[in-house]
Amino acid sequence: MFDLDPAAPNVMPARYRQVSVASVPSLSPDDLVARFTGREAYHRTRFVIARLDGGPERGALVELARDGSDDLFSEAMAARVLASADECAYVRDDSLDPGVGSHLARAAARCPDHRCVVVEGRYRHVSFLLNADPIRVTVLDVVPPEPSKLSDQVARVLDTAEDLPPITVSERIVDSRSLVAEAGSQPSEGLIVPCRGGGIEIEGVSVSHLDERPSFAGSTLLGCERSQQIHRWFYGTDPPRTIDWCPRRLMDAAGGSGDGSGLVLSRCCMLEEGLERHGDTAMVPWGATLDEVRNALHSLAGSGDGTWTPT
């Protein structure tokens, strides 16, 4: 009669219309089962957020078993409590869209001691996330320019991604200027960087820009394999010294993301379009579109350390 596993991770409704809100005189699990079993409900309603009538903002999560009738309203064949009032946290926040899994995960992070978070958010819509176990992705990027474009794109995608599971993001942002300092001696004859648009300035160091094809390329290139290729094209030789900022190399040096999260999203200018998957890492082009970032997140979510249980 009920096919949903109450212990499954990341249980959330696929659509708002599956969720109804009802005021009840008691949040006792036995009382809730008795109240909703046999009670008429709209044919799309599968879950009820039961709230205490006239009481504090508390609720319990109830699932209804339906008979598959096409009638507009029909009686619930059975009811069961998926999360009691003690297991539910109620969050009211207009900045959260309850239809977006990552927004629900954000709310659940505020309530780590509760199995279920009920969110009343944007548009006054109400939804829930049961057994929150969001997929964790580390964004690895290099700056400047600042802020990190890839981190910003990920945030923008997740802000509207109704078709992605709950995802939380951590960042590993590498400042390329720190790589120069870590390399030891300052470049005595100047530093050449890929383009002026990067906005790289280092006190006491003369900086030229490869995209402007300077007559003298300096002694040190701060860049990656593509920058080395361009340098060879312009000057017929490799730069005397290269400080490599390639995210691929940074990942290899750190043994992955460097924080133990497993799943990593980064970017590479050697990739012209689309995405590449290598184990737990997804790479998008340096100038990735939002669609490419979205596809990479979909790819990573399919192999995440948690699963999604949309109803």
DRENFI-608570 format. One record per residue: residue number from 1; x, y, z of N, C-alpha, C in turn. Coordinates in steps of 0.2 Angstrom, whole numbers. Layout:
REM residues N
<r NUM <X Y Z> <X Y Z> <X Y Z>>
...
//
This chain:
REM residues 311
<r 1 <4 -6 0> <0 0 0> <4 6 0>>
<r 2 <10 6 4> <15 12 4> <21 9 1>>
<r 3 <23 12 -4> <30 10 -7> <36 14 -6>>
<r 4 <35 20 -2> <40 24 0> <44 21 6>>
<r 5 <50 21 6> <54 19 11> <55 25 16>>
<r 6 <53 25 22> <53 31 26> <60 32 28>>
<r 7 <65 27 27> <72 29 29> <76 31 23>>
<r 8 <73 31 17> <77 33 11> <80 40 12>>
<r 9 <86 41 9> <89 48 9> <85 53 5>>
<r 10 <85 59 7> <83 65 3> <76 64 0>>
<r 11 <71 62 4> <65 61 1> <62 68 1>>
<r 12 <59 70 -5> <56 77 -6> <51 76 -12>>
<r 13 <45 80 -11> <40 80 -16> <43 82 -23>>
<r 14 <41 79 -28> <42 81 -35> <39 88 -37>>
<r 15 <33 88 -34> <29 94 -36> <25 97 -29>>
<r 16 <24 104 -29> <21 106 -23> <14 103 -22>>
<r 17 <11 102 -28> <4 100 -27> <3 93 -23>>
<r 18 <8 89 -22> <8 83 -18> <7 85 -11>>
<r 19 <8 91 -9> <8 92 -2> <2 97 0>>
<r 20 <-1 95 6> <-6 99 8> <-4 101 16>>
<r 21 <-7 106 18> <-6 108 25> <-13 108 28>>
<r 22 <-13 105 34> <-19 105 38> <-18 106 45>>
<r 23 <-23 110 48> <-23 111 56> <-26 105 59>>
<r 24 <-23 103 64> <-26 97 68> <-26 99 76>>
<r 25 <-30 96 79> <-30 97 87> <-25 93 91>>
<r 26 <-22 88 87> <-17 84 91> <-12 82 86>>
<r 27 <-5 82 88> <0 79 84> <2 72 86>>
<r 28 <-2 69 90> <0 62 92> <0 58 86>>
<r 29 <5 54 85> <5 49 79> <-2 45 78>>
<r 30 <-4 42 84> <-10 38 83> <-16 43 81>>
<r 31 <-17 49 84> <-22 53 82> <-22 55 75>>
<r 32 <-16 56 72> <-15 58 65> <-17 53 61>>
<r 33 <-15 47 62> <-17 41 58> <-24 40 58>>
<r 34 <-28 41 64> <-35 40 64> <-38 46 60>>
<r 35 <-36 52 61> <-39 58 58> <-39 57 50>>
<r 36 <-33 55 47> <-33 55 40> <-34 49 36>>
<r 37 <-35 43 40> <-37 37 36> <-44 38 35>>
<r 38 <-46 37 29> <-53 37 27> <-55 44 25>>
<r 39 <-51 49 26> <-53 56 25> <-52 58 18>>
<r 40 <-57 62 16> <-57 64 9> <-51 69 7>>
<r 41 <-48 68 2> <-42 73 0> <-42 74 -7>>
<r 42 <-39 79 -9> <-38 81 -17> <-34 75 -20>>
<r 43 <-36 73 -26> <-33 67 -29> <-25 68 -30>>
<r 44 <-22 74 -30> <-15 75 -31> <-11 74 -24>>
<r 45 <-15 75 -18> <-12 75 -12> <-9 68 -10>>
<r 46 <-3 68 -8> <0 62 -6> <3 63 1>>
<r 47 <5 69 3> <8 71 10> <4 77 13>>
<r 48 <3 76 19> <0 82 23> <5 84 29>>
<r 49 <6 91 29> <10 94 34> <4 95 39>>
<r 50 <4 92 45> <-1 93 50> <2 98 55>>
<r 51 <-2 103 56> <1 108 61> <-4 109 66>>
<r 52 <-2 110 72> <-6 111 78> <-11 117 78>>
<r 53 <-17 116 79> <-22 121 78> <-21 126 84>>
<r 54 <-19 132 82> <-19 138 86> <-13 137 91>>
<r 55 <-8 132 90> <-2 131 94> <4 134 91>>
<r 56 <10 133 94> <16 135 91> <17 132 84>>
<r 57 <22 135 80> <23 133 74> <27 126 74>>
<r 58 <23 121 75> <26 114 75> <22 110 70>>
<r 59 <25 104 67> <21 100 62> <24 93 62>>
<r 60 <20 89 59> <22 82 58> <20 80 51>>
<r 61 <24 76 48> <23 74 41> <19 67 40>>
<r 62 <14 67 37> <9 62 36> <9 60 29>>
<r 63 <9 53 27> <8 51 20> <2 47 20>>
<r 64 <-2 49 14> <-8 46 13> <-7 40 7>>
<r 65 <-11 35 8> <-11 30 3> <-18 31 -1>>
<r 66 <-17 31 -8> <-23 33 -12> <-25 27 -16>>
<r 67 <-31 27 -19> <-33 21 -22> <-32 21 -30>>
<r 68 <-29 27 -32> <-28 28 -39> <-34 30 -43>>
<r 69 <-39 32 -39> <-45 35 -42> <-44 41 -46>>
<r 70 <-48 42 -52> <-47 48 -56> <-52 54 -53>>
<r 71 <-56 52 -48> <-60 57 -46> <-56 63 -43>>
<r 72 <-59 69 -43> <-56 75 -40> <-54 74 -33>>
<r 73 <-59 71 -29> <-57 70 -22> <-59 63 -21>>
<r 74 <-55 60 -16> <-56 53 -14> <-54 52 -7>>
<r 75 <-56 46 -4> <-54 45 3> <-47 42 3>>
<r 76 <-43 43 8> <-37 40 9> <-38 33 12>>
<r 77 <-35 28 8> <-36 21 11> <-32 20 17>>
<r 78 <-27 24 18> <-23 23 24> <-19 29 25>>
<r 79 <-16 30 31> <-12 35 33> <-6 33 38>>
<r 80 <0 36 37> <5 34 42> <9 40 43>>
<r 81 <12 41 49> <17 46 50> <24 45 48>>
<r 82 <26 49 44> <33 48 41> <38 51 46>>
<r 83 <36 57 49> <40 61 54> <36 64 59>>
<r 84 <37 62 65> <33 65 71> <35 72 72>>
<r 85 <31 76 76> <32 83 78> <39 84 81>>
<r 86 <41 79 85> <48 80 88> <53 79 83>>
<r 87 <52 76 77> <57 75 72> <57 80 66>>
<r 88 <52 84 67> <51 89 61> <53 96 64>>
<r 89 <57 100 60> <58 107 61> <54 111 56>>
<r 90 <51 117 58> <47 121 53> <51 127 52>>
<r 91 <53 128 45> <57 134 44> <53 139 39>>
<r 92 <52 145 41> <49 150 37> <54 155 34>>
<r 93 <55 155 27> <60 159 25> <59 160 17>>
<r 94 <57 167 16> <55 169 9> <61 168 4>>
<r 95 <67 168 6> <72 167 2> <73 160 -1>>
<r 96 <70 155 2> <70 148 -1> <65 146 -5>>
<r 97 <66 143 -10> <61 140 -15> <60 133 -13>>
<r 98 <54 131 -10> <53 124 -8> <53 119 -14>>
<r 99 <53 121 -20> <54 117 -25> <61 115 -28>>
<r 100 <66 118 -24> <73 117 -26> <76 113 -21>>
<r 101 <79 107 -23> <82 103 -18> <87 106 -14>>
<r 102 <91 110 -17> <97 113 -14> <95 118 -9>>
<r 103 <89 121 -10> <86 126 -5> <84 122 1>>
<r 104 <81 117 0> <78 112 6> <84 110 10>>
<r 105 <90 108 6> <96 106 10> <99 111 14>>
<r 106 <98 118 11> <101 123 15> <97 124 22>>
<r 107 <90 123 21> <86 124 27> <88 118 32>>
<r 108 <89 112 29> <90 106 34> <96 107 37>>
<r 109 <101 111 34> <108 112 38> <107 116 44>>
<r 110 <102 120 44> <100 124 50> <97 120 56>>
<r 111 <95 114 54> <91 110 59> <94 103 59>>
<r 112 <100 102 61> <104 95 60> <101 90 65>>
<r 113 <97 92 70> <94 87 75> <87 85 73>>
<r 114 <85 86 67> <78 84 65> <79 80 59>>
<r 115 <75 75 58> <75 70 52> <71 74 46>>
<r 116 <67 78 48> <63 81 43> <63 89 44>>
<r 117 <64 93 38> <63 100 38> <57 102 34>>
<r 118 <52 105 37> <47 108 33> <48 115 31>>
<r 119 <48 117 25> <50 124 23> <44 128 20>>
<r 120 <42 133 23> <37 138 20> <41 143 17>>
<r 121 <41 144 11> <46 149 8> <43 153 2>>
<r 122 <47 154 -3> <45 159 -8> <38 157 -11>>
<r 123 <34 162 -12> <27 161 -15> <22 158 -10>>
<r 124 <24 157 -3> <20 154 2> <20 147 1>>
<r 125 <24 144 -4> <23 137 -5> <26 133 1>>
<r 126 <24 127 2> <26 123 8> <29 116 5>>
<r 127 <35 114 7> <37 107 5> <41 105 11>>
<r 128 <45 99 10> <49 96 15> <55 92 12>>
<r 129 <60 91 16> <65 86 15> <66 82 21>>
<r 130 <65 75 19> <66 70 24> <72 66 24>>
<r 131 <76 65 29> <82 62 29> <87 65 25>>
<r 132 <88 71 26> <93 75 22> <100 72 22>>
<r 133 <102 71 16> <109 68 15> <112 71 8>>
<r 134 <113 78 8> <114 81 1> <121 78 -2>>
<r 135 <121 78 -8> <127 77 -12> <132 83 -11>>
<r 136 <138 81 -9> <143 86 -8> <148 87 -14>>
<r 137 <148 93 -16> <153 94 -22> <158 100 -20>>
<r 138 <164 99 -22> <169 104 -21> <170 107 -27>>
<r 139 <170 114 -27> <171 118 -33> <179 120 -33>>
<r 140 <183 118 -37> <190 120 -37> <191 125 -43>>
<r 141 <193 131 -41> <194 136 -46> <200 141 -44>>
<r 142 <202 145 -49> <208 149 -49> <206 156 -50>>
<r 143 <208 161 -45> <207 168 -46> <214 171 -46>>
<r 144 <214 178 -48> <209 182 -51> <208 180 -58>>
<r 145 <202 183 -61> <198 188 -59> <193 185 -53>>
<r 146 <191 190 -49> <187 188 -44> <180 192 -44>>
<r 147 <175 189 -42> <175 182 -38> <176 176 -43>>
<r 148 <176 170 -41> <177 164 -45> <171 164 -49>>
<r 149 <172 164 -56> <166 163 -61> <163 156 -60>>
<r 150 <167 151 -59> <164 144 -58> <159 144 -52>>
<r 151 <162 146 -46> <158 146 -40> <151 150 -41>>
<r 152 <152 156 -45> <146 160 -46> <141 156 -50>>
<r 153 <143 153 -55> <139 149 -60> <136 143 -56>>
<r 154 <139 140 -52> <136 134 -49> <131 137 -44>>
<r 155 <132 142 -41> <127 145 -36> <121 147 -40>>
<r 156 <122 150 -46> <116 152 -50> <112 146 -53>>
<r 157 <116 141 -55> <112 135 -57> <108 132 -51>>
<r 158 <111 131 -46> <108 128 -40> <102 132 -37>>
<r 159 <102 138 -39> <97 143 -36> <90 141 -39>>
<r 160 <90 138 -45> <84 137 -49> <83 130 -51>>
<r 161 <88 125 -49> <88 118 -52> <83 114 -48>>
<r 162 <77 114 -51> <72 109 -48> <73 102 -50>>
<r 163 <77 101 -55> <78 94 -58> <85 91 -55>>
<r 164 <88 94 -50> <94 92 -47> <92 90 -40>>
<r 165 <96 85 -37> <95 83 -30> <98 88 -26>>
<r 166 <96 87 -19> <99 92 -14> <107 91 -15>>
<r 167 <110 97 -16> <117 98 -17> <120 103 -12>>
<r 168 <125 102 -9> <129 107 -5> <136 108 -8>>
<r 169 <138 114 -8> <145 115 -11> <150 118 -6>>
<r 170 <156 116 -7> <161 119 -3> <166 121 -9>>
<r 171 <170 126 -7> <175 129 -12> <182 128 -10>>
<r 172 <186 127 -15> <193 128 -15> <196 132 -20>>
<r 173 <197 139 -18> <198 144 -22> <206 145 -21>>
<r 174 <210 145 -27> <217 146 -27> <218 153 -30>>
<r 175 <222 157 -26> <224 163 -28> <231 162 -32>>
<r 176 <231 164 -39> <237 162 -43> <242 167 -40>>
<r 177 <241 172 -37> <247 177 -35> <250 173 -29>>
<r 178 <247 169 -25> <250 165 -20> <255 160 -23>>
<r 179 <253 158 -29> <258 153 -32> <264 156 -34>>
<r 180 <264 162 -36> <270 166 -37> <275 166 -31>>
<r 181 <271 168 -25> <275 168 -19> <278 162 -17>>
<r 182 <274 156 -18> <276 150 -16> <282 147 -20>>
<r 183 <282 150 -26> <288 148 -31> <295 150 -29>>
<r 184 <295 154 -24> <301 156 -21> <303 163 -24>>
<r 185 <309 164 -27> <312 170 -29> <307 174 -34>>
<r 186 <306 180 -33> <302 184 -38> <305 184 -45>>
<r 187 <300 184 -50> <303 185 -57> <307 191 -58>>
<r 188 <313 190 -59> <318 196 -60> <316 200 -66>>
<r 189 <314 197 -71> <313 200 -78> <306 201 -79>>
<r 190 <302 200 -74> <294 202 -75> <291 195 -76>>
<r 191 <284 196 -76> <279 190 -76> <275 191 -82>>
<r 192 <273 186 -85> <268 187 -91> <262 182 -89>>
<r 193 <256 185 -90> <250 181 -88> <246 181 -94>>
<r 194 <241 177 -94> <237 176 -100> <234 182 -103>>
<r 195 <230 186 -99> <227 191 -102> <226 197 -97>>
<r 196 <225 203 -99> <224 209 -95> <217 208 -91>>
<r 197 <213 205 -94> <206 204 -91> <206 200 -84>>
<r 198 <212 196 -83> <213 193 -77> <214 198 -71>>
<r 199 <216 204 -72> <217 209 -67> <223 207 -62>>
<r 200 <228 203 -64> <233 201 -59> <238 207 -59>>
<r 201 <239 209 -52> <244 214 -51> <248 211 -45>>
<r 202 <254 212 -45> <259 209 -39> <263 215 -38>>
<r 203 <263 217 -32> <268 223 -30> <275 221 -31>>
<r 204 <278 226 -34> <286 225 -35> <287 221 -41>>
<r 205 <282 218 -45> <283 214 -51> <280 217 -57>>
<r 206 <284 217 -62> <282 220 -69> <278 214 -72>>
<r 207 <271 216 -74> <267 211 -77> <265 213 -84>>
<r 208 <266 208 -88> <264 209 -95> <259 204 -97>>
<r 209 <255 205 -103> <249 201 -104> <250 198 -111>>
<r 210 <250 191 -111> <251 187 -117> <246 189 -122>>
<r 211 <240 190 -121> <235 192 -126> <237 198 -130>>
<r 212 <241 202 -127> <243 208 -131> <250 208 -135>>
<r 213 <252 201 -134> <258 199 -138> <264 204 -137>>
<r 214 <266 205 -131> <272 210 -129> <278 208 -133>>
<r 215 <282 213 -134> <288 212 -138> <293 208 -134>>
<r 216 <293 208 -127> <297 204 -123> <292 201 -118>>
<r 217 <293 194 -118> <288 190 -114> <290 189 -107>>
<r 218 <295 192 -104> <297 191 -97> <300 185 -96>>
<r 219 <302 184 -90> <306 177 -88> <302 172 -86>>
<r 220 <296 174 -83> <291 169 -80> <284 169 -83>>
<r 221 <281 163 -85> <274 163 -87> <270 160 -81>>
<r 222 <265 164 -79> <260 162 -74> <254 160 -79>>
<r 223 <253 153 -79> <248 151 -84> <247 143 -84>>
<r 224 <245 140 -90> <244 133 -90> <246 131 -97>>
<r 225 <244 125 -99> <247 122 -105> <245 126 -111>>
<r 226 <239 129 -111> <236 133 -117> <241 139 -117>>
<r 227 <242 142 -112> <247 148 -112> <253 147 -114>>
<r 228 <256 141 -112> <263 139 -115> <262 138 -123>>
<r 229 <257 135 -125> <256 134 -132> <256 141 -136>>
<r 230 <252 145 -133> <252 152 -136> <259 155 -136>>
<r 231 <262 155 -130> <269 157 -130> <274 155 -135>>
<r 232 <273 148 -136> <277 145 -142> <276 147 -149>>
<r 233 <269 149 -150> <267 151 -156> <269 158 -157>>
<r 234 <269 162 -152> <271 169 -153> <279 170 -153>>
<r 235 <283 166 -149> <290 167 -148> <294 162 -151>>
<r 236 <291 156 -153> <295 151 -155> <299 147 -150>>
<r 237 <297 148 -144> <301 144 -138> <297 144 -132>>
<r 238 <298 140 -128> <295 139 -121> <297 145 -117>>
<r 239 <293 147 -112> <296 152 -108> <301 149 -103>>
<r 240 <306 154 -101> <311 151 -97> <309 147 -91>>
<r 241 <303 150 -88> <301 147 -82> <293 147 -82>>
<r 242 <289 142 -80> <282 142 -79> <280 141 -72>>
<r 243 <275 145 -70> <272 143 -64> <265 141 -66>>
<r 244 <263 135 -65> <257 131 -68> <252 132 -63>>
<r 245 <246 135 -66> <240 136 -61> <235 132 -64>>
<r 246 <236 127 -68> <231 123 -71> <227 119 -65>>
<r 247 <220 119 -65> <217 116 -59> <218 108 -59>>
<r 248 <219 105 -65> <221 98 -66> <227 97 -61>>
<r 249 <232 101 -62> <238 100 -59> <237 101 -51>>
<r 250 <233 106 -50> <232 107 -43> <228 102 -39>>
<r 251 <224 98 -43> <220 93 -40> <225 87 -39>>
<r 252 <229 86 -44> <234 80 -43> <239 81 -38>>
<r 253 <241 88 -37> <245 89 -31> <242 88 -24>>
<r 254 <236 89 -24> <232 89 -18> <229 82 -17>>
<r 255 <230 78 -22> <227 71 -21> <219 71 -22>>
<r 256 <217 75 -26> <209 76 -27> <207 83 -25>>
<r 257 <202 84 -22> <199 90 -20> <203 93 -14>>
<r 258 <207 89 -11> <210 91 -5> <207 92 1>>
<r 259 <200 91 1> <196 91 7> <192 85 9>>
<r 260 <194 79 5> <190 73 7> <183 72 4>>
<r 261 <181 77 1> <174 77 -1> <172 72 -7>>
<r 262 <177 71 -11> <176 66 -16> <175 69 -23>>
<r 263 <168 72 -23> <166 74 -30> <169 82 -31>>
<r 264 <172 83 -37> <175 89 -38> <172 92 -45>>
<r 265 <171 98 -45> <170 102 -51> <175 107 -52>>
<r 266 <178 107 -58> <183 112 -60> <182 114 -67>>
<r 267 <187 118 -70> <187 120 -77> <194 120 -80>>
<r 268 <194 119 -86> <201 119 -90> <200 122 -97>>
<r 269 <205 126 -98> <205 130 -105> <207 125 -111>>
<r 270 <210 119 -109> <211 114 -114> <205 111 -117>>
<r 271 <199 111 -113> <193 109 -115> <189 114 -119>>
<r 272 <187 113 -125> <184 118 -129> <177 119 -127>>
<r 273 <173 113 -127> <166 113 -125> <164 107 -122>>
<r 274 <158 107 -119> <155 101 -116> <158 100 -109>>
<r 275 <159 93 -107> <162 92 -101> <166 85 -101>>
<r 276 <170 84 -96> <174 78 -96> <173 75 -89>>
<r 277 <173 69 -89> <172 65 -82> <178 61 -81>>
<r 278 <182 61 -76> <187 57 -74> <186 55 -67>>
<r 279 <183 49 -66> <182 47 -59> <177 51 -56>>
<r 280 <178 54 -50> <174 59 -46> <175 66 -48>>
<r 281 <178 67 -54> <179 74 -56> <176 76 -62>>
<r 282 <173 81 -63> <170 84 -69> <173 90 -71>>
<r 283 <175 91 -77> <179 97 -79> <174 100 -85>>
<r 284 <174 107 -84> <170 111 -89> <175 116 -93>>
<r 285 <174 119 -98> <178 123 -101> <179 129 -97>>
<r 286 <185 133 -98> <187 139 -94> <181 144 -95>>
<r 287 <178 145 -101> <173 149 -102> <166 145 -102>>
<r 288 <165 141 -98> <159 137 -98> <152 141 -98>>
<r 289 <147 138 -101> <141 141 -101> <137 138 -95>>
<r 290 <132 141 -93> <128 139 -87> <125 132 -89>>
<r 291 <123 130 -95> <121 124 -97> <126 118 -96>>
<r 292 <133 120 -98> <138 115 -97> <139 114 -89>>
<r 293 <139 119 -85> <139 118 -78> <134 114 -75>>
<r 294 <127 115 -78> <122 111 -76> <123 104 -77>>
<r 295 <125 103 -83> <126 96 -86> <131 92 -81>>
<r 296 <137 96 -79> <142 93 -75> <139 92 -68>>
<r 297 <135 96 -66> <132 94 -59> <127 88 -60>>
<r 298 <124 88 -65> <119 82 -66> <124 75 -66>>
<r 299 <129 76 -70> <134 70 -70> <137 68 -64>>
<r 300 <139 73 -60> <141 72 -53> <136 69 -48>>
<r 301 <130 72 -49> <125 70 -44> <123 62 -46>>
<r 302 <124 60 -52> <122 53 -53> <127 48 -50>>
<r 303 <133 51 -47> <138 46 -44> <139 49 -37>>
<r 304 <134 52 -34> <136 56 -28> <136 51 -22>>
<r 305 <138 54 -16> <138 49 -10> <131 49 -7>>
<r 306 <126 52 -10> <119 51 -7> <115 50 -13>>
<r 307 <109 48 -12> <104 47 -17> <98 52 -16>>
<r 308 <94 52 -22> <89 57 -21> <82 53 -22>>
<r 309 <77 54 -18> <71 50 -18> <65 55 -19>>
<r 310 <65 58 -26> <59 62 -27> <53 57 -28>>
<r 311 <47 60 -25> <41 56 -25> <36 57 -31>>
//
